[in-house]
Amino acid sequence: MRLSKLFKNAPTVNITGLCFDSRKVKKGNVYFCLPGLTFDGHDFIDQAIDKGAICIVHSKILERTDANVIYIQVENVVEALNVCARIFYGRPTDKMVMYGVTGTNGKSTITNIIQAILNPVRPCGYIGTIAIRYGNVNLAPDLTTPDVLFLHSKLADMVRCGMKACALEVSSHGLAQHRVDAISFDVAIFTNFTYDHLDFHGTFENYFEAKSLLFKERVKEDGVSILNIDDEKYEDLKSVSKARTVSYGIKNKADYFAKDLKLTSHESRFTLVYNQNEYKVVTNLVALYNVYNLLAAIAALHETGMPLDQIIAACDSIPQIEGRMEQIDCGQDFHVIVDFAHTPDGMEKMMKFGRDIAKENNLISVFGSAGKRDVAKRKVFGEIAEKYCDYIILTEDDPRDESSEDIARQIKEGIQTKTNIFIPDRYEAIRQAVQYAKSGDVILLLGKGDEVFMYHENGRVPWIGDNKAAKECIEERML
């Protein structure tokens, strides 16, 4: 591509790519001097040039320049990067229906439901915490919402592979750090707003402001914002949305309203009320919060043209979403459930569900809390476990450079009467839970979900995965 395609009045030289990491620059690249939390891209211009950058996009006045390099000064380098990424990769989001989902919990589930139901009739990609999937491609995830260049390169790949839609998890970090500024969403979905990420955002107000950007700025004016009417932030988001709004809910009457709920450990049934018509829905998804997730997906698909009857017919066999309410069944006479729950709200929803299933039997939980993240929620985790669980096993969960034992001690501050132990090795913690369980008991393995890595002091290391660990431990017990 010619540089003049990206910047007005720029020379018509050919460029080979875009880059904002000086270590990864290749010959013929345009290097963007991004400001960062720790480093400033302007400090690495010489390194970028040495590696072959032929154009430097900067915002600061530079003391010296290289005669063989093109310098383009802009007011906002992040904004320029977004605009250029969209053009360089062929405006991929203009060629697909874009579904963006934000909220504290439920993003992965809703985006995966949308892909699962839509894909057979309109090829749909997915980008998020679990994976990057489109066509026959299934890649390991990057960030929940990847960086601008990686994101647009994958969206362009989707278009080349024939995708007509994409369901994208949009995190508060991604919004605050402008990773989706070059995307105009046809559908913006809000799940819920609860405690999370205050280590990054600082305050609830900042956290909510980041979430609201999807509805204030990123959704198309002729698109649709799909909002949870039962969440206290519903009216706030409705008032700022630049697109028309559609509601879904269970407690309050909504455009897509669920009533007559019947929830079991293996399925959910409810009546969907839409436009004064009623539809019977049966789904293999379980738990109340998954009814909310399904309602959001139904609304999104129907508002973009898919007939309700066709959507509902697909609800009874939604593929298992990795690490989200994943039930591990090896023929044992007790329940084992793996879930990504790592916020107070997510933890409480999972433990309430586990309590409902266990009834008079024991509810056993295995969890920890991430190191270098939201220290205040650790005691809250203990309080929630105290409320619902009979036995609590505390263990490692991405401790980073903190001591897992110290983290467990902070969680224990919220546990008053319930039996609890600390087992530092996560595999052994899962094994002990499985060995202890009796017929009818419920084991919850929380925090890691489908992740196959663990963050320790020296970085990211492989982890067998909670689901695989559970299967091994169950099979060992059954020998």
C-alpha positions as CSV (number, residue, x, y, z in Angstrom):
1,M,0.0,0.0,0.0
2,R,1.1,3.6,-0.6
3,L,1.7,5.9,2.3
4,S,-0.4,8.5,0.6
5,K,-3.5,6.2,1.1
6,L,-3.0,6.7,4.9
7,F,-2.1,10.3,5.1
8,K,-3.1,13.3,2.9
9,N,-0.2,14.9,1.2
10,A,2.2,12.1,2.2
11,P,4.7,10.8,-0.4
12,T,3.5,7.9,-2.6
13,V,6.1,5.5,-1.3
14,N,5.1,1.8,-0.7
15,I,4.9,0.6,2.9
16,T,5.0,-3.0,4.1
17,G,3.1,-2.7,7.3
18,L,2.2,-0.8,10.5
19,C,3.9,-1.2,13.8
20,F,3.9,0.4,17.3
21,D,6.5,-1.9,18.9
22,S,10.0,-0.9,17.9
23,R,11.3,-4.4,18.6
24,K,9.0,-5.8,15.9
25,V,9.5,-3.3,13.2
26,K,10.3,-4.7,9.7
27,K,11.8,-3.1,6.7
28,G,9.3,-0.7,5.0
29,N,7.1,-0.3,8.1
30,V,5.3,2.8,9.4
31,Y,6.2,3.2,13.1
32,F,3.7,4.8,15.5
33,C,5.1,6.5,18.6
34,L,2.4,5.5,21.1
35,P,2.4,6.9,24.6
36,G,2.2,4.1,27.2
37,L,1.7,3.6,30.9
38,T,5.4,2.7,31.4
39,F,7.2,3.6,28.1
40,D,6.8,6.3,25.5
41,G,7.2,5.2,21.8
42,H,9.0,8.4,21.0
43,D,12.0,7.0,23.0
44,F,12.5,4.2,20.6
45,I,12.5,6.0,17.2
46,D,16.2,5.2,16.6
47,Q,15.6,1.5,17.2
48,A,12.6,1.5,14.8
49,I,14.7,3.2,12.1
50,D,17.6,0.8,12.6
51,K,15.1,-2.0,12.0
52,G,13.9,-0.5,8.7
53,A,11.0,1.9,9.5
54,I,10.6,4.3,6.6
55,C,8.0,6.5,8.3
56,I,7.6,7.8,11.8
57,V,4.2,9.0,13.1
58,H,4.7,11.1,16.2
59,S,3.1,13.8,18.3
60,K,6.0,15.4,20.0
61,I,8.5,17.8,18.4
62,L,11.6,15.9,17.5
63,E,15.1,17.3,18.1
64,R,16.6,15.5,15.1
65,T,15.4,13.7,12.0
66,D,16.8,11.3,9.5
67,A,16.8,12.5,5.9
68,N,16.0,9.0,4.6
69,V,12.9,8.7,6.8
70,I,9.5,10.3,6.4
71,Y,8.2,12.1,9.6
72,I,4.5,12.8,10.1
73,Q,3.5,14.8,13.1
74,V,-0.1,14.3,14.3
75,E,-2.0,15.6,17.3
76,N,-3.0,12.1,18.5
77,V,-1.0,9.1,17.6
78,V,-3.5,6.6,19.0
79,E,-6.2,8.1,16.8
80,A,-4.0,8.0,13.8
81,L,-3.1,4.4,14.4
82,N,-6.8,3.4,14.5
83,V,-7.6,5.3,11.3
84,C,-4.6,3.8,9.5
85,A,-5.2,0.2,10.7
86,R,-8.8,0.4,9.3
87,I,-7.6,1.6,5.9
88,F,-4.5,-0.7,5.7
89,Y,-6.5,-3.8,6.4
90,G,-9.2,-3.0,3.9
91,R,-12.0,-1.7,6.2
92,P,-13.0,-5.2,7.3
93,T,-15.7,-4.2,9.7
94,D,-17.6,-2.5,6.9
95,K,-18.0,-5.9,5.3
96,M,-19.4,-7.8,8.3
97,V,-22.2,-7.3,10.8
98,M,-20.3,-6.4,14.0
99,Y,-21.7,-7.6,17.4
100,G,-19.9,-6.0,20.4
101,V,-20.5,-7.2,23.9
102,T,-19.4,-5.5,27.1
103,G,-20.2,-5.8,30.8
104,T,-18.6,-7.3,33.9
105,N,-19.7,-10.9,33.3
106,G,-21.2,-12.8,30.4
107,K,-19.2,-11.4,27.5
108,S,-17.7,-14.8,26.5
109,T,-21.0,-16.7,26.8
110,I,-23.1,-14.2,24.8
111,T,-20.5,-13.9,22.0
112,N,-20.2,-17.7,21.7
113,I,-24.0,-18.1,21.7
114,I,-24.3,-15.6,18.9
115,Q,-21.6,-17.4,16.9
116,A,-23.0,-20.8,17.5
117,I,-26.6,-19.9,16.4
118,L,-25.7,-17.6,13.6
119,N,-22.8,-19.4,12.0
120,P,-24.8,-22.1,10.2
121,V,-26.9,-19.5,8.3
122,R,-24.4,-16.6,8.2
123,P,-20.7,-17.3,8.7
124,C,-19.7,-15.6,11.9
125,G,-16.3,-15.2,13.6
126,Y,-15.5,-14.8,17.3
127,I,-12.8,-12.9,19.1
128,G,-12.5,-12.9,22.9
129,T,-11.2,-14.5,26.1
130,I,-11.7,-18.1,25.0
131,A,-10.3,-18.1,21.5
132,I,-10.2,-16.5,18.0
133,R,-12.4,-18.6,15.7
134,Y,-13.6,-18.3,12.2
135,G,-14.2,-20.8,9.5
136,N,-11.8,-23.7,10.2
137,V,-9.4,-21.4,12.1
138,N,-9.2,-21.8,15.9
139,L,-6.4,-19.8,17.5
140,A,-5.3,-19.2,21.1
141,P,-6.7,-16.0,22.5
142,D,-4.7,-12.8,22.7
143,L,-6.2,-10.2,25.1
144,T,-9.9,-10.2,25.6
145,T,-10.0,-7.3,23.2
146,P,-6.7,-7.4,21.2
147,D,-4.6,-4.4,20.3
148,V,-5.6,-2.3,17.3
149,L,-3.3,-3.9,14.7
150,F,-3.7,-7.5,15.7
151,L,-7.5,-7.0,15.9
152,H,-7.8,-5.5,12.4
153,S,-5.5,-8.1,10.9
154,K,-7.7,-10.9,12.2
155,L,-10.9,-9.1,11.1
156,A,-9.4,-8.8,7.6
157,D,-8.6,-12.6,7.7
158,M,-12.2,-13.3,8.6
159,V,-13.4,-11.3,5.6
160,R,-11.0,-13.3,3.4
161,C,-12.4,-16.5,4.9
162,G,-15.9,-15.5,4.0
163,M,-17.2,-14.4,7.4
164,K,-20.3,-12.2,7.1
165,A,-20.4,-11.3,10.9
166,C,-18.2,-11.2,13.9
167,A,-19.0,-11.4,17.7
168,L,-16.4,-9.5,19.6
169,E,-15.9,-9.3,23.4
170,V,-15.3,-5.6,24.2
171,S,-13.5,-5.2,27.5
172,S,-13.4,-2.0,29.6
173,H,-9.6,-2.1,29.1
174,G,-10.1,-2.3,25.3
175,L,-12.5,0.7,25.4
176,A,-10.4,2.8,27.7
177,Q,-7.2,2.1,25.7
178,H,-8.9,2.9,22.4
179,R,-8.4,-0.6,20.8
180,V,-11.9,-0.5,19.1
181,D,-12.0,3.2,18.1
182,A,-11.9,2.3,14.4
183,I,-14.9,-0.1,14.7
184,S,-18.5,0.9,14.3
185,F,-20.7,-1.8,15.8
186,D,-24.0,-2.7,14.3
187,V,-25.1,-4.1,17.7
188,A,-23.8,-3.1,21.1
189,I,-24.8,-5.4,24.0
190,F,-24.6,-4.6,27.7
191,T,-24.6,-7.5,30.2
192,N,-24.3,-6.1,33.7
193,F,-22.1,-3.8,35.8
194,T,-20.6,-5.1,39.0
195,Y,-17.2,-4.9,40.9
196,D,-14.1,-5.6,38.7
197,H,-10.9,-4.1,37.4
198,L,-10.7,-1.3,39.9
199,D,-6.9,-1.9,40.0
200,F,-6.9,-0.5,36.4
201,H,-9.8,2.0,36.4
202,G,-9.4,3.3,40.0
203,T,-13.1,4.1,40.6
204,F,-16.5,2.6,39.7
205,E,-17.2,5.9,37.9
206,N,-14.2,5.4,35.6
207,Y,-15.0,1.8,35.1
208,F,-18.6,2.6,34.1
209,E,-17.4,5.5,31.9
210,A,-15.2,3.1,30.0
211,K,-18.0,0.6,29.5
212,S,-20.4,3.3,28.3
213,L,-18.1,4.3,25.5
214,L,-19.4,1.4,23.4
215,F,-22.9,2.9,23.5
216,K,-21.9,6.6,23.3
217,E,-19.3,6.4,20.6
218,R,-18.8,3.0,19.0
219,V,-22.3,1.8,18.1
220,K,-23.6,3.0,14.7
221,E,-26.4,5.6,14.8
222,D,-28.5,3.3,12.7
223,G,-27.5,0.3,14.9
224,V,-29.0,-1.0,18.1
225,S,-28.0,-1.0,21.7
226,I,-29.3,-4.1,23.6
227,L,-29.5,-3.4,27.3
228,N,-30.2,-5.4,30.5
229,I,-33.3,-3.7,32.0
230,D,-32.7,-5.4,35.3
231,D,-29.3,-3.8,35.8
232,E,-29.2,-0.5,37.7
233,K,-27.1,1.1,34.9
234,Y,-29.9,0.5,32.3
235,E,-31.3,4.0,32.4
236,D,-27.8,5.6,32.3
237,L,-26.8,3.7,29.2
238,K,-30.2,4.2,27.5
239,S,-29.8,7.9,28.0
240,V,-26.3,8.1,26.4
241,S,-26.8,5.6,23.6
242,K,-26.6,7.1,20.1
243,A,-28.4,4.2,18.7
244,R,-32.0,3.0,19.3
245,T,-32.3,0.8,22.4
246,V,-33.8,-2.6,23.0
247,S,-34.2,-4.1,26.4
248,Y,-34.1,-7.7,27.8
249,G,-34.8,-8.9,31.3
250,I,-36.6,-11.2,33.7
251,K,-37.5,-9.0,36.7
252,N,-38.8,-6.0,34.8
253,K,-41.0,-6.0,31.7
254,A,-38.7,-5.7,28.6
255,D,-38.8,-5.9,24.8
256,Y,-37.5,-9.4,25.2
257,F,-38.9,-10.7,28.5
258,A,-38.5,-14.1,30.1
259,K,-41.2,-15.5,32.4
260,D,-42.3,-18.9,33.9
261,L,-38.7,-20.0,34.4
262,K,-38.0,-23.6,35.2
263,L,-34.3,-24.2,36.0
264,T,-32.6,-27.6,36.6
265,S,-29.1,-28.8,36.7
266,H,-29.2,-29.8,33.0
267,E,-31.5,-27.4,31.3
268,S,-33.5,-24.2,31.5
269,R,-37.1,-23.6,30.3
270,F,-38.9,-20.3,30.0
271,T,-41.5,-18.4,28.0
272,L,-40.1,-15.6,25.9
273,V,-42.5,-12.6,25.5
274,Y,-41.8,-10.4,22.5
275,N,-44.2,-8.0,20.9
276,Q,-47.1,-9.5,22.9
277,N,-46.4,-12.9,21.4
278,E,-45.2,-15.8,23.5
279,Y,-42.6,-18.5,22.6
280,K,-41.6,-21.5,24.6
281,V,-37.8,-21.8,24.9
282,V,-35.8,-24.9,26.0
283,T,-32.1,-24.6,26.3
284,N,-29.2,-26.8,27.5
285,L,-27.7,-23.7,29.2
286,V,-28.2,-23.7,32.9
287,A,-28.5,-21.2,35.7
288,L,-30.4,-17.9,35.9
289,Y,-27.6,-15.7,34.7
290,N,-27.3,-17.8,31.5
291,V,-31.0,-17.1,30.8
292,Y,-30.0,-13.4,30.8
293,N,-27.1,-14.2,28.5
294,L,-29.4,-16.1,26.1
295,L,-32.0,-13.3,26.1
296,A,-29.2,-10.9,25.1
297,A,-28.1,-13.1,22.2
298,I,-31.7,-13.8,21.1
299,A,-32.4,-10.0,21.0
300,A,-29.1,-9.3,19.1
301,L,-29.8,-12.0,16.4
302,H,-33.4,-11.1,16.0
303,E,-32.7,-7.4,15.7
304,T,-30.3,-8.1,12.9
305,G,-32.8,-10.1,10.9
306,M,-32.8,-13.7,12.1
307,P,-36.4,-15.1,12.6
308,L,-37.3,-15.8,16.2
309,D,-38.5,-19.3,15.5
310,Q,-35.1,-20.2,13.9
311,I,-33.2,-18.7,16.8
312,I,-35.3,-20.6,19.4
313,A,-35.0,-23.9,17.6
314,A,-31.2,-23.6,18.0
315,C,-31.3,-22.9,21.7
316,D,-31.7,-26.5,22.9
317,S,-28.3,-27.6,21.7
318,I,-25.8,-24.8,22.1
319,P,-22.3,-26.2,22.2
320,Q,-20.5,-26.3,25.5
321,I,-18.7,-23.0,26.0
322,E,-15.2,-23.9,27.3
323,G,-14.7,-23.1,30.9
324,R,-18.1,-21.5,31.4
325,M,-20.4,-23.6,33.5
326,E,-18.6,-26.6,32.1
327,Q,-19.9,-29.7,33.7
328,I,-17.3,-32.5,34.0
329,D,-19.0,-35.9,33.7
330,C,-16.9,-39.0,33.8
331,G,-19.7,-41.2,35.2
332,Q,-19.2,-40.1,38.8
333,D,-22.1,-39.7,41.2
334,F,-21.3,-36.1,42.2
335,H,-21.2,-32.9,40.2
336,V,-18.0,-31.1,39.1
337,I,-18.3,-27.7,37.5
338,V,-15.6,-25.5,36.0
339,D,-16.2,-21.8,35.6
340,F,-14.2,-18.6,34.9
341,A,-15.9,-16.7,37.7
342,H,-13.3,-14.3,39.1
343,T,-15.4,-11.4,40.3
344,P,-17.6,-11.1,43.4
345,D,-20.7,-11.1,41.3
346,G,-19.6,-14.0,39.2
347,M,-18.5,-16.0,42.2
348,E,-21.8,-15.5,44.0
349,K,-23.9,-16.5,41.0
350,M,-21.9,-19.7,40.7
351,M,-22.0,-20.5,44.3
352,K,-25.7,-19.9,44.5
353,F,-26.2,-22.2,41.6
354,G,-24.1,-24.8,43.2
355,R,-26.0,-24.5,46.4
356,D,-29.3,-24.9,44.6
357,I,-28.0,-28.1,42.9
358,A,-26.4,-29.6,46.1
359,K,-29.6,-29.0,48.2
360,E,-28.8,-30.9,51.4
361,N,-25.5,-32.3,50.1
362,N,-22.1,-30.6,50.4
363,L,-21.0,-27.7,48.2
364,I,-17.2,-27.8,47.9
365,S,-15.4,-24.9,46.3
366,V,-11.8,-24.6,45.0
367,F,-10.6,-21.1,44.2
368,G,-8.0,-18.4,44.9
369,S,-7.5,-14.9,43.7
370,A,-5.1,-13.4,41.2
371,G,-1.9,-11.7,42.4
372,K,-1.4,-8.0,41.7
373,R,-5.1,-7.5,41.1
374,D,-8.0,-6.0,43.1
375,V,-6.8,-6.9,46.6
376,A,-10.0,-5.6,48.2
377,K,-12.1,-8.4,46.6
378,R,-10.2,-11.2,48.3
379,K,-12.0,-10.9,51.7
380,V,-15.3,-10.5,49.7
381,F,-14.6,-13.9,48.1
382,G,-14.3,-15.4,51.5
383,E,-17.6,-13.9,52.7
384,I,-19.4,-15.3,49.6
385,A,-17.9,-18.7,50.1
386,E,-18.9,-18.6,53.8
387,K,-22.5,-17.8,52.8
388,Y,-22.9,-20.7,50.4
389,C,-20.2,-23.4,50.8
390,D,-19.7,-26.3,53.2
391,Y,-16.0,-26.9,52.5
392,I,-13.6,-24.4,51.0
393,I,-10.2,-25.2,49.4
394,L,-8.1,-22.2,48.7
395,T,-5.3,-22.5,46.2
396,E,-3.2,-20.7,43.6
397,D,-4.7,-18.6,40.8
398,D,-2.2,-16.5,38.8
399,P,-0.3,-15.5,41.9
400,R,2.3,-13.6,39.9
401,D,4.9,-12.3,42.3
402,E,2.7,-12.5,45.4
403,S,2.6,-15.4,47.8
404,S,-0.5,-17.7,47.2
405,E,-0.5,-18.3,51.0
406,D,-0.7,-14.6,51.7
407,I,-3.5,-14.2,49.2
408,A,-5.4,-17.2,50.8
409,R,-4.9,-15.6,54.2
410,Q,-6.6,-12.4,53.0
411,I,-9.5,-14.5,51.6
412,K,-9.8,-16.3,54.9
413,E,-10.5,-12.9,56.6
414,G,-14.0,-13.3,55.2
415,I,-14.5,-16.9,56.3
416,Q,-15.9,-17.2,59.8
417,T,-17.2,-20.7,60.5
418,K,-16.9,-22.9,57.4
419,T,-14.2,-25.6,57.1
420,N,-11.4,-24.3,54.9
421,I,-7.8,-25.4,54.0
422,F,-5.0,-24.0,51.9
423,I,-3.4,-26.3,49.3
424,P,-0.9,-24.3,47.3
425,D,-0.7,-26.6,44.3
426,R,-3.9,-26.2,42.2
427,Y,-3.9,-29.8,40.8
428,E,-3.6,-31.2,44.3
429,A,-6.4,-28.9,45.5
430,I,-8.6,-30.3,42.8
431,R,-7.6,-33.8,43.6
432,Q,-8.4,-33.4,47.3
433,A,-11.8,-32.0,46.4
434,V,-12.6,-35.0,44.2
435,Q,-11.4,-37.5,46.7
436,Y,-13.5,-35.9,49.5
437,A,-16.8,-35.6,47.5
438,K,-19.6,-37.9,48.4
439,S,-22.6,-38.9,46.3
440,G,-24.7,-35.9,45.3
441,D,-22.1,-33.3,46.4
442,V,-21.2,-30.4,44.1
443,I,-17.6,-29.3,43.4
444,L,-17.0,-25.8,42.0
445,L,-13.6,-25.1,40.4
446,L,-13.6,-21.4,39.9
447,G,-11.3,-18.7,38.5
448,K,-9.4,-20.3,35.7
449,G,-12.1,-21.5,33.4
450,D,-10.6,-22.9,30.2
451,E,-7.2,-21.3,30.7
452,V,-4.2,-23.5,30.1
453,F,-1.6,-21.2,31.7
454,M,-0.8,-19.8,35.0
455,Y,1.0,-16.5,35.8
456,H,3.8,-16.9,38.3
457,E,6.7,-14.7,39.4
458,N,8.7,-15.4,36.3
459,G,5.8,-15.0,33.8
460,R,3.3,-17.2,32.1
461,V,3.8,-21.0,32.6
462,P,1.7,-23.9,31.3
463,W,-1.2,-25.2,33.3
464,I,-3.1,-28.5,32.6
465,G,-6.4,-26.7,32.8
466,D,-9.1,-27.1,35.5
467,N,-11.3,-29.3,33.2
468,K,-8.5,-31.8,32.3
469,A,-7.2,-31.8,35.9
470,A,-10.7,-32.6,37.1
471,K,-11.1,-35.5,34.6
472,E,-7.8,-37.0,35.6
473,C,-8.6,-36.8,39.3
474,I,-12.1,-38.3,38.8
475,E,-10.7,-41.2,36.7
476,E,-8.1,-41.8,39.4
477,R,-10.7,-42.0,42.1
478,M,-12.9,-44.4,40.0
479,L,-10.1,-46.9,39.3
